[in-house]
Amino acid sequence: LDPYGSAAPFLDAGVQAVAEGGMLMVTCTDLAVLCGAYPEACAAKYGSFPIKGKYCHESALRVLLACIDTHANRYGRYITPLLSVYINFYVRVFVRINTSKSMV
């Protein structure tokens, strides 16, 4: 998923479309929202309140991973983060999607 802005509206479809054991790559270019400049928007889009600070980019990655995991859990699936990066003005995560009711 590589939309302009937030990938949150597309996460349900994304986690459902990936085959068992497949990989999902998600890119979000709304880094200001994820880093805490607009905490209300982050809560509405990602279901988390960001923390402003030196580590805001790491926090942004964690918020995105938590959001993907929440969407995957709705369908009895779970994620395994493989790679998470912050580059310039966006964050990108690579996750493996698996299905297991006991891991949810």
C-alpha positions as CSV (number, residue, x, y, z in Angstrom):
1,L,0.0,0.0,0.0
2,D,1.5,3.3,-1.0
3,P,-1.2,6.0,-1.0
4,Y,-0.6,9.7,-0.8
5,G,-1.0,10.4,2.9
6,S,-2.4,7.8,5.3
7,A,-2.7,4.2,4.5
8,A,-5.2,3.6,7.4
9,P,-8.3,3.5,5.2
10,F,-6.8,0.7,3.1
11,L,-5.5,-1.5,5.8
12,D,-8.6,-3.7,6.1
13,A,-8.5,-4.6,2.4
14,G,-4.7,-4.9,2.5
15,V,-4.5,-7.5,5.3
16,Q,-7.4,-9.5,3.8
17,A,-5.8,-9.6,0.3
18,V,-2.5,-11.0,1.4
19,A,-2.1,-14.7,1.2
20,E,-1.1,-16.8,4.2
21,G,2.5,-16.1,5.0
22,G,2.6,-13.3,2.5
23,M,4.2,-9.9,2.8
24,L,2.5,-6.5,3.1
25,M,4.4,-3.3,2.5
26,V,2.8,-0.2,3.9
27,T,3.9,3.4,3.3
28,C,2.5,6.5,5.1
29,T,3.5,10.0,4.0
30,D,1.6,11.8,6.7
31,L,4.6,11.9,9.0
32,A,3.5,15.1,10.7
33,V,0.3,13.3,12.0
34,L,2.3,10.2,13.1
35,C,4.9,12.3,14.9
36,G,2.5,14.3,17.0
37,A,1.9,17.6,15.3
38,Y,-1.8,16.7,15.0
39,P,-2.6,14.2,17.8
40,E,-6.4,14.2,17.3
41,A,-5.9,13.3,13.6
42,C,-3.6,10.5,14.6
43,A,-6.1,9.1,17.1
44,A,-8.8,9.2,14.5
45,K,-6.8,7.6,11.7
46,Y,-4.5,5.2,13.6
47,G,-6.2,4.7,17.0
48,S,-3.1,5.9,18.9
49,F,-1.9,9.1,20.5
50,P,1.6,10.0,19.3
51,I,4.3,11.4,21.6
52,K,6.4,14.4,20.5
53,G,10.1,14.1,21.2
54,K,13.5,13.1,19.9
55,Y,12.2,9.6,19.2
56,C,9.0,10.7,17.4
57,H,10.0,8.8,14.2
58,E,10.4,5.5,16.1
59,S,7.1,6.2,17.8
60,A,5.5,6.8,14.3
61,L,6.7,3.4,13.2
62,R,5.2,1.8,16.3
63,V,1.9,3.6,15.9
64,L,1.7,2.3,12.3
65,L,2.6,-1.3,13.2
66,A,0.0,-1.2,16.0
67,C,-2.6,0.0,13.6
68,I,-1.8,-2.8,11.1
69,D,-1.9,-5.4,13.8
70,T,-5.3,-4.1,15.0
71,H,-6.7,-4.4,11.5
72,A,-5.2,-7.9,11.1
73,N,-6.6,-9.1,14.4
74,R,-10.1,-8.3,13.2
75,Y,-9.8,-11.2,10.8
76,G,-8.0,-13.7,13.0
77,R,-4.6,-12.7,11.5
78,Y,-1.4,-11.4,13.0
79,I,1.7,-9.6,11.8
80,T,5.4,-10.2,12.1
81,P,7.4,-7.0,11.4
82,L,10.3,-7.7,9.1
83,L,11.6,-4.2,8.3
84,S,10.6,-0.7,9.5
85,V,12.2,2.5,8.1
86,Y,11.9,6.2,8.3
87,I,13.2,8.1,5.2
88,N,12.9,11.8,4.7
89,F,9.1,12.5,4.9
90,Y,7.6,9.0,5.2
91,V,7.6,5.8,7.1
92,R,7.5,2.3,5.5
93,V,7.0,-1.1,7.1
94,F,7.3,-4.6,5.7
95,V,5.2,-7.2,7.6
96,R,4.5,-10.9,7.2
97,I,0.8,-11.8,7.6
98,N,-0.2,-15.1,9.1
99,T,-3.5,-16.6,10.3
100,S,-3.8,-18.1,13.8
101,K,-6.7,-17.6,16.2
102,S,-4.4,-18.4,19.2
103,M,-1.8,-15.7,18.2
104,V,-4.4,-13.0,18.0
